Amino acid sequence: MTGDELLANIRTRGRFTLQQELLLIIKLATPSIFAQISTIMMFYIDAAMVGSLGAQASAAVGLMSSSLWVIGGLCSAAAMGYAVQVAHLIGAGNPAAARQVMRQSYSVTLATAATIATVAALISPHLPMWLGGDPAIVDDAALYFLILALALPCLQLSMLSGAMLRCSGNMKVPSVLNILMCVEDVIFNFFFIFPTRELSLGAFSLTVPGLGLGVVGAAAGTAAAEGCTCILMTYFAAVKSKTMALWQEKGSFKPTLSVVRKALKISLPMAGQHLAISLAQIVTTIIVAPLGIVAIAAHSFAITVESLCYMPGYGLSEAATTLVGQSIGAKRPKLTLSFARITTVLGMIVMGIGGVAMFVLSPYVMAMMTPDAAVQNLAVNILRIEAFAEPLFGASIVAYGVFVGAGDTLLPSCMNFFSMWAVRLTMAALLSPHYGLYGVWIAMAIELSLRGTMFLIRLQRAKWLKKHDFSYRKDPPQRA
């Protein structure tokens, strides 16, 4: 059976073999995993292109990255508040109602994004100074932030349309378009950042035009890539999608209280969690900063390397959100629980393999990233500490996607908040004076292991599933 046929099997209440469940999970997760990895690679390439301009350019971009990450997380949370409702309605066999939610989501989230963009634009001249930026970089940093803030409605629209496609079961199109956005970003940066120059290709010489905008060009390139992706993503979601195309019936874009209330119930805990994690990362930086230049560099490089290991977990998390959302909408508790458990176990296996790779390959990776032997040695050692926590970290990532698909975000967000602030930061602050950066990463590994254990317990108890009413439809056996 194809992926579409297997998804339809959820709605038509057909039976699944274990092999079919695994096949469907893999078909949904694989495109998302590649998109996640490509996004990380875009970040590396983007940083390298800006870094070639000098330390000040890199500092200007780096200064604003955390603020932009916060804003992007708010957009993602807003999109999921509506996308989860769409997954439930499609699973229930009511695509017309799903499209009505989608119409309302466009009007509400775009208005919200426009408001955030306006506030961000107003504070952009002052934000670099509030963040303690050097006077030499604050002008470039302010312009960089301003351009990307003004492009926020495009980013919101792209995220929303992509979430709608994924929750309707189409993982391939948003994943391909996100990969394309990474390619477009590099191309636009190539022409926007650098001036017109001569490039030598063997015996041939080629004049390459460029605008020479520097840091401003980096922001303009990213904004242009987001704009192109926004147009394509919305076209495929609202026009081309067989399930979600809005032309299939007339409908209103005016928001209704019931839909908005459900969206806020899902989105607000996610947004609060994102803000809490962002603040926690700032506090972690404050804890690491007094440990010295070598510790700061090793910490930064290690986080960069580790980020590649958990991308498969986030890909499986997105697949879990779709499958759990549609299974709940179809009133199939046994199938819901089966998908939840299988995706979580797969997440633990995949990230466990990633942890082994990180343990073995970290010396070679760090040798490519920095020539400083002291930084290399410290980064390798802390990565090997973290490697043991990867399976349970995978459990927390995928289980959270399960709970999002069920529309259950408040308690999981509180669990993440408690784990990060009460365990990781407290332990890091206590251990770092005695064990240096090792203490910070020991605290991180313990916290991730505890978080994964808490999520596994909650997943197994299935109280999140009992909140839904399955009383009026009998769930058939989930195995053929």
C-alpha positions as a printed NumPy array, in Angstrom:
array([[  0.   ,   0.   ,   0.   ],
       [  1.12 ,   3.565,  -0.692],
       [  1.464,   6.184,   2.016],
       [ -1.805,   7.844,   0.978],
       [ -3.62 ,   4.512,   1.076],
       [ -2.247,   3.758,   4.522],
       [ -3.339,   7.187,   5.786],
       [ -6.782,   6.618,   4.304],
       [ -6.839,   3.321,   6.184],
       [ -6.877,   5.32 ,   9.436],
       [ -9.998,   7.237,   8.422],
       [-11.802,   4.228,   6.953],
       [-11.059,   2.248,  10.145],
       [ -9.147,  -0.508,   8.356],
       [ -6.8  ,  -2.853,  10.163],
       [ -3.029,  -2.374,  10.249],
       [ -0.239,  -4.912,  10.423],
       [  2.865,  -3.956,  12.41 ],
       [  4.76 ,  -3.797,   9.114],
       [  2.207,  -1.336,   7.695],
       [  2.412,   0.88 ,  10.782],
       [  6.201,   0.967,  10.536],
       [  6.038,   1.662,   6.806],
       [  3.642,   4.562,   7.288],
       [  5.769,   6.083,  10.065],
       [  8.913,   5.835,   7.935],
       [  7.175,   7.306,   4.871],
       [  5.993,  10.295,   6.9  ],
       [  9.159,  10.822,   8.92 ],
       [ 11.83 ,  10.463,   6.223],
       [ 11.075,  13.664,   4.254],
       [ 10.828,  15.618,   7.493],
       [ 14.189,  14.29 ,   8.724],
       [ 15.907,  15.404,   5.529],
       [ 14.261,  18.82 ,   5.81 ],
       [ 15.445,  19.166,   9.411],
       [ 19.009,  18.244,   8.453],
       [ 18.985,  20.628,   5.481],
       [ 17.869,  23.461,   7.763],
       [ 20.839,  22.843,  10.059],
       [ 23.169,  22.681,   7.06 ],
       [ 21.737,  25.988,   5.831],
       [ 22.592,  27.515,   9.19 ],
       [ 26.184,  26.281,   8.907],
       [ 26.572,  27.536,   5.323],
       [ 24.881,  30.84 ,   6.154],
       [ 27.225,  31.372,   9.113],
       [ 30.241,  30.545,   6.966],
       [ 29.208,  33.012,   4.236],
       [ 28.703,  35.805,   6.754],
       [ 31.83 ,  34.743,   8.639],
       [ 33.925,  35.363,   5.524],
       [ 33.138,  39.067,   5.959],
       [ 34.967,  39.187,   9.277],
       [ 34.373,  38.911,  13.014],
       [ 32.15 ,  41.997,  13.248],
       [ 29.7  ,  40.648,  10.67 ],
       [ 29.488,  37.303,  12.444],
       [ 28.99 ,  39.043,  15.777],
       [ 26.18 ,  41.222,  14.392],
       [ 24.292,  38.174,  13.107],
       [ 25.033,  36.074,  16.184],
       [ 23.826,  38.812,  18.515],
       [ 20.325,  38.736,  17.013],
       [ 19.984,  34.994,  16.417],
       [ 18.439,  34.175,  19.807],
       [ 15.808,  36.928,  19.467],
       [ 14.88 ,  35.727,  15.973],
       [ 14.693,  32.145,  17.237],
       [ 12.202,  33.245,  19.91 ],
       [ 10.003,  34.957,  17.314],
       [ 10.154,  31.944,  14.981],
       [  9.096,  29.663,  17.834],
       [  6.048,  31.815,  18.521],
       [  5.043,  31.532,  14.853],
       [  5.433,  27.752,  14.972],
       [  3.298,  27.505,  18.135],
       [  0.565,  29.639,  16.558],
       [  0.492,  27.386,  13.492],
       [  0.217,  24.172,  15.525],
       [ -2.814,  25.426,  17.427],
       [ -4.811,  25.195,  14.199],
       [ -2.946,  22.346,  12.488],
       [ -3.769,  19.894,  15.295],
       [ -7.464,  20.716,  14.914],
       [ -7.135,  20.036,  11.194],
       [ -5.543,  16.625,  11.867],
       [ -8.428,  15.677,  14.181],
       [-11.069,  16.755,  11.666],
       [ -9.411,  14.939,   8.765],
       [ -9.153,  11.81 ,  10.882],
       [-12.856,  12.171,  11.642],
       [-13.597,  12.228,   7.902],
       [-14.673,  15.876,   7.874],
       [-12.28 ,  17.671,   5.482],
       [-14.749,  20.514,   4.864],
       [-14.615,  21.467,   8.546],
       [-10.804,  21.134,   8.417],
       [-10.7  ,  23.618,   5.548],
       [-12.873,  26.015,   7.532],
       [-10.379,  25.896,  10.398],
       [ -7.614,  26.484,   7.881],
       [ -9.344,  29.624,   6.545],
       [ -9.654,  31.043,  10.053],
       [ -6.04 ,  30.165,  10.819],
       [ -4.793,  32.318,   7.97 ],
       [ -6.598,  35.431,   9.145],
       [ -5.744,  35.038,  12.845],
       [ -2.088,  34.029,  12.552],
       [ -1.303,  36.631,   9.88 ],
       [ -2.808,  39.352,  12.057],
       [ -0.759,  38.078,  14.997],
       [  2.437,  37.914,  12.913],
       [  1.866,  41.432,  11.593],
       [  1.469,  42.706,  15.156],
       [  4.667,  40.978,  16.325],
       [  6.512,  42.267,  13.241],
       [  5.391,  45.825,  13.979],
       [  6.565,  45.64 ,  17.592],
       [  9.853,  44.037,  16.501],
       [ 10.419,  46.745,  13.896],
       [  9.817,  49.48 ,  16.476],
       [ 12.316,  48.03 ,  18.949],
       [ 14.914,  47.02 ,  16.327],
       [ 17.05 ,  50.208,  16.697],
       [ 17.328,  49.613,  20.456],
       [ 17.454,  45.805,  20.774],
       [ 21.18 ,  45.322,  19.938],
       [ 22.111,  47.777,  22.698],
       [ 19.714,  46.096,  25.158],
       [ 21.502,  42.819,  24.392],
       [ 24.857,  44.386,  25.196],
       [ 26.127,  44.608,  21.622],
       [ 29.392,  46.363,  20.865],
       [ 28.859,  49.859,  19.382],
       [ 30.761,  48.739,  16.28 ],
       [ 28.096,  46.149,  15.358],
       [ 24.795,  47.576,  16.646],
       [ 23.855,  49.308,  13.356],
       [ 24.325,  46.17 ,  11.255],
       [ 22.607,  44.047,  13.914],
       [ 19.61 ,  46.402,  14.033],
       [ 19.174,  46.357,  10.24 ],
       [ 19.561,  42.574,  10.154],
       [ 16.843,  42.162,  12.776],
       [ 14.567,  44.767,  11.136],
       [ 14.596,  43.093,   7.716],
       [ 13.825,  39.652,   9.103],
       [ 11.173,  41.081,  11.435],
       [  9.395,  42.673,   8.467],
       [  9.477,  39.295,   6.697],
       [  7.767,  37.625,   9.67 ],
       [  4.294,  37.404,   8.022],
       [  5.9  ,  35.41 ,   5.179],
       [  7.555,  33.078,   7.668],
       [  4.256,  32.651,   9.539],
       [  2.324,  31.897,   6.371],
       [  4.944,  29.385,   5.272],
       [  4.958,  27.641,   8.665],
       [  1.172,  27.556,   8.801],
       [  0.715,  26.17 ,   5.286],
       [  3.448,  23.601,   5.888],
       [  1.821,  22.498,   9.151],
       [ -1.531,  22.143,   7.387],
       [  0.018,  19.938,   4.716],
       [  1.82 ,  17.771,   7.267],
       [ -1.245,  17.3  ,   9.476],
       [ -3.261,  16.344,   6.396],
       [ -0.657,  13.618,   5.774],
       [  1.461,  15.325,   3.101],
       [  5.   ,  15.371,   4.518],
       [  6.802,  15.36 ,   1.177],
       [  5.819,  18.778,  -0.218],
       [  6.627,  20.878,   2.874],
       [  9.879,  18.976,   3.348],
       [ 10.955,  19.496,  -0.269],
       [ 10.022,  23.172,  -0.112],
       [ 11.96 ,  23.659,   3.132],
       [ 15.013,  22.08 ,   1.505],
       [ 14.473,  24.346,  -1.495],
       [ 14.334,  27.34 ,   0.853],
       [ 17.785,  26.407,   2.161],
       [ 19.138,  26.298,  -1.395],
       [ 17.465,  29.605,  -2.258],
       [ 18.94 ,  31.202,   0.871],
       [ 22.463,  30.247,  -0.193],
       [ 21.872,  31.509,  -3.755],
       [ 20.39 ,  34.833,  -2.65 ],
       [ 23.176,  35.287,  -0.112],
       [ 25.75 ,  34.617,  -2.812],
       [ 24.499,  37.579,  -4.828],
       [ 23.34 ,  39.87 ,  -2.015],
       [ 26.215,  39.628,   0.481],
       [ 29.23 ,  39.902,  -1.794],
       [ 30.144,  42.611,  -4.327],
       [ 30.668,  42.012,  -8.042],
       [ 33.831,  39.928,  -8.341],
       [ 35.944,  37.747, -10.603],
       [ 35.838,  34.019,  -9.995],
       [ 38.466,  31.778, -11.534],
       [ 37.412,  28.348, -12.773],
       [ 40.63 ,  26.719, -13.917],
       [ 41.777,  28.576, -16.999],
       [ 38.51 ,  30.504, -17.224],
       [ 37.542,  33.69 , -15.429],
       [ 33.949,  34.65 , -14.732],
       [ 32.509,  37.961, -13.567],
       [ 29.832,  37.315, -10.941],
       [ 27.487,  40.212, -10.175],
       [ 26.79 ,  41.085,  -6.563],
       [ 25.204,  43.815,  -4.468],
       [ 27.873,  43.841,  -1.768],
       [ 25.368,  44.451,   1.056],
       [ 27.234,  42.437,   3.702],
       [ 25.165,  41.68 ,   6.801],
       [ 22.151,  43.462,   5.323],
       [ 22.482,  41.205,   2.273],
       [ 22.396,  38.134,   4.517],
       [ 19.086,  39.307,   6.001],
       [ 17.697,  40.22 ,   2.578],
       [ 18.706,  36.823,   1.188],
       [ 16.979,  34.955,   3.999],
       [ 13.873,  37.159,   3.688],
       [ 13.74 ,  36.57 ,  -0.074],
       [ 14.026,  32.807,   0.418],
       [ 11.231,  32.916,   3.018],
       [  9.06 ,  34.93 ,   0.636],
       [  9.513,  32.455,  -2.228],
       [  8.812,  29.504,   0.044],
       [  5.759,  31.243,   1.492],
       [  4.224,  31.606,  -1.974],
       [  4.905,  28.002,  -2.967],
       [  3.87 ,  26.498,   0.385],
       [  0.578,  28.401,   0.432],
       [ -0.111,  27.49 ,  -3.192],
       [  0.329,  23.781,  -2.518],
       [ -1.72 ,  23.922,   0.691],
       [ -4.586,  26.21 ,  -0.318],
       [ -4.832,  25.474,  -4.058],
       [ -3.212,  22.157,  -5.044],
       [ -3.881,  19.906,  -2.054],
       [ -6.683,  17.421,  -2.699],
       [ -7.651,  17.534,   0.953],
       [ -7.044,  21.156,   1.933],
       [ -7.629,  23.207,  -1.269],
       [ -9.934,  26.064,  -0.248],
       [-11.692,  26.432,  -3.618],
       [-13.668,  23.222,  -2.988],
       [-16.421,  25.205,  -1.233],
       [-17.167,  28.719,  -0.113],
       [-16.215,  29.646,   3.401],
       [-15.469,  32.518,   5.71 ],
       [-12.069,  33.675,   6.947],
       [-13.728,  35.293,   9.953],
       [-12.513,  33.639,  13.173],
       [-15.   ,  31.903,  15.462],
       [-14.647,  31.766,  19.233],
       [-14.662,  27.958,  19.506],
       [-11.867,  27.471,  16.972],
       [ -9.741,  30.273,  18.399],
       [-10.25 ,  28.972,  21.949],
       [ -9.07 ,  25.48 ,  20.946],
       [ -6.091,  26.971,  19.117],
       [ -5.063,  29.02 ,  22.139],
       [ -5.384,  25.985,  24.408],
       [ -2.817,  24.196,  22.244],
       [ -0.596,  27.128,  21.25 ],
       [ -0.174,  29.097,  24.465],
       [  1.575,  26.311,  26.442],
       [  3.853,  25.666,  23.447],
       [  4.69 ,  29.37 ,  23.158],
       [  5.32 ,  29.609,  26.908],
       [  7.592,  26.562,  26.789],
       [  9.541,  28.051,  23.89 ],
       [ 10.094,  31.304,  25.768],
       [ 11.147,  29.414,  28.891],
       [ 13.677,  27.317,  26.949],
       [ 15.025,  30.445,  25.247],
       [ 15.566,  32.098,  28.616],
       [ 17.141,  28.912,  29.938],
       [ 19.656,  28.924,  27.092],
       [ 20.572,  32.498,  27.973],
       [ 21.072,  31.468,  31.609],
       [ 23.22 ,  28.515,  30.477],
       [ 25.398,  30.936,  28.531],
       [ 25.742,  33.06 ,  31.672],
       [ 26.832,  29.943,  33.632],
       [ 29.373,  28.924,  30.964],
       [ 30.805,  32.417,  30.308],
       [ 32.967,  32.634,  33.486],
       [ 34.605,  29.279,  32.658],
       [ 36.891,  30.884,  30.077],
       [ 37.378,  31.179,  26.325],
       [ 38.216,  27.497,  25.777],
       [ 35.047,  26.402,  27.61 ],
       [ 32.87 ,  28.873,  25.708],
       [ 34.246,  27.729,  22.349],
       [ 33.971,  24.024,  23.223],
       [ 30.396,  24.51 ,  24.472],
       [ 29.402,  26.279,  21.255],
       [ 30.995,  23.682,  18.965],
       [ 29.547,  20.778,  20.953],
       [ 26.003,  22.185,  20.74 ],
       [ 26.449,  22.593,  16.983],
       [ 27.555,  18.97 ,  16.561],
       [ 24.849,  17.575,  18.855],
       [ 22.134,  19.387,  16.899],
       [ 22.698,  17.038,  13.963],
       [ 22.   ,  14.027,  16.196],
       [ 18.518,  15.053,  17.262],
       [ 17.166,  16.093,  13.853],
       [ 15.834,  12.542,  13.164],
       [ 13.996,  12.747,  16.479],
       [ 12.185,  15.89 ,  15.391],
       [ 11.32 ,  14.274,  12.059],
       [  9.706,  11.349,  13.875],
       [  8.004,  13.809,  16.231],
       [  6.263,  15.504,  13.288],
       [  5.148,  12.107,  11.955],
       [  3.808,  11.216,  15.419],
       [  1.804,  14.459,  15.578],
       [  0.124,  13.681,  12.246],
       [ -0.605,  10.007,  12.958],
       [ -1.842,  10.538,  16.506],
       [ -3.949,  13.539,  15.466],
       [ -5.672,  11.671,  12.644],
       [ -6.14 ,   8.495,  14.709],
       [ -7.794,  10.473,  17.508],
       [-10.036,  12.194,  14.974],
       [-10.991,   8.776,  13.598],
       [-11.902,   7.649,  17.166],
       [ -9.314,   4.849,  17.207],
       [ -7.701,   4.736,  20.671],
       [ -5.86 ,   1.44 ,  20.166],
       [ -4.312,   2.608,  16.908],
       [ -3.471,   5.962,  18.482],
       [ -1.602,   4.293,  21.323],
       [  0.137,   1.918,  18.926],
       [  1.419,   4.749,  16.736],
       [  2.466,   6.695,  19.836],
       [  4.517,   3.818,  21.217],
       [  6.094,   2.756,  17.936],
       [  7.195,   6.263,  16.95 ],
       [  8.667,   6.855,  20.408],
       [ 10.602,   3.576,  20.378],
       [ 11.895,   4.368,  16.883],
       [ 12.974,   7.793,  18.121],
       [ 14.94 ,   6.178,  20.946],
       [ 16.586,   3.7  ,  18.572],
       [ 17.526,   6.273,  15.944],
       [ 18.876,   8.768,  18.455],
       [ 20.657,   5.957,  20.306],
       [ 22.474,   5.152,  17.063],
       [ 23.207,   8.867,  16.715],
       [ 24.634,   8.868,  20.226],
       [ 26.984,   5.988,  19.362],
       [ 28.086,   7.826,  16.217],
       [ 28.639,  10.998,  18.232],
       [ 30.752,   9.108,  20.782],
       [ 32.934,   7.471,  18.117],
       [ 33.193,  10.238,  15.504],
       [ 33.344,  13.367,  17.671],
       [ 37.187,  13.579,  17.602],
       [ 37.178,  13.652,  13.796],
       [ 34.308,  16.142,  13.586],
       [ 35.87 ,  18.505,  16.094],
       [ 39.208,  18.322,  14.274],
       [ 37.432,  19.693,  11.196],
       [ 35.714,  22.457,  13.149],
       [ 38.644,  23.924,  15.097],
       [ 42.452,  23.605,  15.036],
       [ 42.706,  24.384,  18.782],
       [ 43.709,  21.149,  20.543],
       [ 42.386,  22.269,  23.949],
       [ 38.974,  23.13 ,  22.496],
       [ 38.891,  19.865,  20.554],
       [ 39.672,  17.746,  23.614],
       [ 37.12 ,  19.46 ,  25.859],
       [ 34.369,  19.381,  23.205],
       [ 34.935,  15.681,  22.5  ],
       [ 34.773,  14.785,  26.187],
       [ 31.53 ,  16.675,  26.859],
       [ 29.923,  15.243,  23.715],
       [ 30.757,  11.756,  24.961],
       [ 29.013,  12.563,  28.235],
       [ 25.927,  13.699,  26.336],
       [ 25.945,  10.644,  24.046],
       [ 24.595,   8.41 ,  26.829],
       [ 21.471,  10.594,  27.177],
       [ 20.515,  10.564,  23.477],
       [ 18.015,   7.633,  23.583],
       [ 15.975,   9.194,  26.398],
       [ 16.294,  12.623,  24.761],
       [ 14.747,  11.001,  21.678],
       [ 11.921,   9.64 ,  23.825],
       [ 11.1  ,  13.134,  25.119],
       [ 11.186,  14.697,  21.63 ],
       [  8.906,  12.13 ,  19.982],
       [  6.554,  11.738,  22.961],
       [  6.07 ,  15.502,  22.972],
       [  5.013,  15.249,  19.305],
       [  2.525,  12.547,  20.357],
       [  1.015,  14.824,  23.001],
       [  0.813,  17.735,  20.554],
       [ -1.099,  15.499,  18.117],
       [ -3.516,  14.742,  20.928],
       [ -3.931,  18.469,  21.608],
       [ -2.434,  17.911,  25.071],
       [  0.283,  20.561,  25.446],
       [ -0.134,  22.156,  28.881],
       [  1.272,  19.445,  31.154],
       [  4.071,  18.371,  28.739],
       [  5.138,  22.01 ,  28.452],
       [  5.171,  22.291,  32.241],
       [  7.228,  19.093,  32.419],
       [  9.773,  20.568,  29.992],
       [  9.863,  23.798,  31.994],
       [ 10.409,  21.985,  35.307],
       [ 13.061,  19.7  ,  33.843],
       [ 15.009,  22.56 ,  32.279],
       [ 14.822,  25.095,  35.097],
       [ 14.595,  23.019,  38.273],
       [ 16.989,  20.246,  37.221],
       [ 19.379,  21.277,  34.436],
       [ 20.072,  24.892,  35.376],
       [ 20.142,  24.239,  39.121],
       [ 22.574,  21.331,  38.738],
       [ 24.703,  23.23 ,  36.199],
       [ 25.014,  26.198,  38.562],
       [ 26.009,  23.885,  41.427],
       [ 28.433,  21.691,  39.458],
       [ 30.173,  24.217,  37.191],
       [ 32.256,  25.889,  39.941],
       [ 33.727,  22.488,  40.86 ],
       [ 33.83 ,  20.594,  37.538],
       [ 33.817,  23.398,  34.97 ],
       [ 32.156,  22.707,  31.618],
       [ 32.025,  18.998,  32.478],
       [ 29.603,  19.874,  35.279],
       [ 27.343,  21.785,  32.889],
       [ 27.153,  18.864,  30.471],
       [ 26.749,  16.279,  33.226],
       [ 23.762,  18.318,  34.4  ],
       [ 22.439,  18.384,  30.837],
       [ 22.787,  14.615,  30.4  ],
       [ 21.057,  13.895,  33.735],
       [ 18.244,  16.333,  32.947],
       [ 17.623,  14.884,  29.468],
       [ 17.536,  11.367,  30.903],
       [ 15.066,  12.435,  33.6  ],
       [ 12.927,  14.28 ,  31.06 ],
       [ 12.802,  11.25 ,  28.76 ],
       [ 11.842,   9.006,  31.678],
       [  9.004,  11.351,  32.717],
       [  7.658,  11.469,  29.172],
       [  7.822,   7.684,  28.806],
       [  5.881,   7.21 ,  32.044],
       [  3.211,   9.656,  30.945],
       [  3.023,   8.082,  27.499],
       [  2.57 ,   4.603,  28.97 ],
       [ -0.105,   5.659,  31.465],
       [ -2.114,   7.071,  28.538],
       [ -4.038,   9.644,  30.592],
       [ -3.545,  12.034,  27.67 ],
       [ -5.602,   9.622,  25.554],
       [ -8.411,   9.248,  28.09 ],
       [ -9.222,  12.952,  27.775],
       [-10.823,  12.245,  24.391],
       [-14.289,  10.777,  23.958],
       [-14.116,   7.442,  22.112],
       [-17.347,   6.08 ,  23.546],
       [-19.572,   6.103,  20.495],
       [-17.288,   4.255,  18.054],
       [-15.754,   0.878,  18.676],
       [-12.115,   0.709,  17.673],
       [-11.348,  -2.382,  15.56 ],
       [ -8.238,  -4.43 ,  16.331],
       [ -5.16 ,  -2.537,  15.161],
       [ -3.491,  -5.627,  13.784],
       [ -4.7  ,  -7.488,  10.708]])
